Amino acid sequence: MAFQKVDWRKIILVMVSLYIYALVLEKIGFVISSFLLIAVLLKLVDNKKWYILILVGGSSALASYAFFELWLRSHLPKGIFGF
C-alpha cells in the first residue's frame, strides 16, 4: 500500500501549523506570521539549519509583502506591530 510510507505525523504537524497561522494572522500581522509559518514548515518538513530558516522565511515573507502590499496595493493584516 502507498499509505504505509506516508509520514502522517508530518502531515498533521503541517495542518496544525496552517491552522495556527490562520488564527494568529490578524493578531500579529502578515509579515511576522508568514515568516514564522515558513520557518516552522522548513524545520518540520526538511529539518533545515537555523540560518536557512531565517534567510528563506524572512526573504519569502518580505517578498510576498512587497508583491501584495506595494505592487498590487492589496491590504494585508498589519497586526499589533503595524507592519
C-alpha positions as CSV (number, residue, x, y, z in Angstrom):
1,M,0.0,0.0,0.0
2,A,1.1,3.5,-0.7
3,F,-0.2,4.9,2.5
4,Q,2.2,2.8,4.6
5,K,5.1,5.1,3.6
6,V,3.3,8.3,4.4
7,D,4.6,10.2,7.4
8,W,1.3,11.1,9.0
9,R,3.0,12.9,11.8
10,K,4.4,15.5,9.4
11,I,1.1,15.9,7.6
12,I,-0.7,16.5,10.9
13,L,2.0,19.0,12.0
14,V,1.7,20.9,8.8
15,M,-2.1,21.1,9.1
16,V,-1.8,22.3,12.7
17,S,0.8,24.9,11.6
18,L,-1.6,26.2,8.9
19,Y,-4.4,26.3,11.4
20,I,-2.3,28.3,13.9
21,Y,-1.2,30.6,11.1
22,A,-4.9,31.3,10.3
23,L,-5.6,32.1,13.9
24,V,-2.6,34.5,14.5
25,L,-2.6,36.2,11.1
26,E,-4.8,39.1,12.2
27,K,-3.2,39.5,15.6
28,I,0.5,39.6,14.7
29,G,0.3,40.6,11.1
30,F,1.1,39.1,7.7
31,V,4.9,39.5,7.7
32,I,5.7,38.0,11.1
33,S,3.1,35.2,10.9
34,S,4.3,34.3,7.3
35,F,7.9,34.3,8.4
36,L,7.1,32.0,11.4
37,L,5.0,29.7,9.2
38,I,7.7,29.3,6.6
39,A,10.4,28.8,9.2
40,V,8.3,26.2,11.1
41,L,7.4,24.3,7.9
42,L,11.0,24.2,6.7
43,K,12.1,22.9,10.1
44,L,9.3,20.3,10.2
45,V,9.5,19.0,6.7
46,D,13.2,19.3,5.8
47,N,14.9,19.9,9.2
48,K,16.9,22.8,7.8
49,K,19.5,24.7,9.8
50,W,18.5,27.9,11.6
51,Y,20.3,30.4,9.3
52,I,18.4,28.8,6.4
53,L,15.1,29.2,8.2
54,I,15.8,32.8,8.9
55,L,17.0,33.6,5.4
56,V,14.3,31.8,3.5
57,G,11.5,32.7,5.9
58,G,12.4,36.4,6.0
59,S,13.0,36.8,2.3
60,S,9.8,34.9,1.4
61,A,7.7,37.0,3.9
62,L,9.2,40.3,2.7
63,A,9.0,39.4,-1.0
64,S,5.3,38.4,-0.7
65,Y,4.6,41.6,1.4
66,A,6.2,43.7,-1.3
67,F,4.3,41.9,-4.1
68,F,0.9,42.1,-2.5
69,E,1.0,45.3,-0.4
70,L,3.3,47.5,-2.5
71,W,2.9,46.4,-6.1
72,L,-0.7,45.1,-6.1
73,R,-1.8,47.6,-3.4
74,S,-3.9,45.0,-1.5
75,H,-4.4,45.3,2.2
76,L,-2.7,42.7,4.3
77,P,-3.2,42.3,8.1
78,K,-0.9,44.7,9.9
79,G,-1.1,43.2,13.4
80,I,-0.1,44.8,16.7
81,F,3.3,46.0,15.3
82,G,1.8,47.9,12.4
83,F,3.5,46.1,9.5
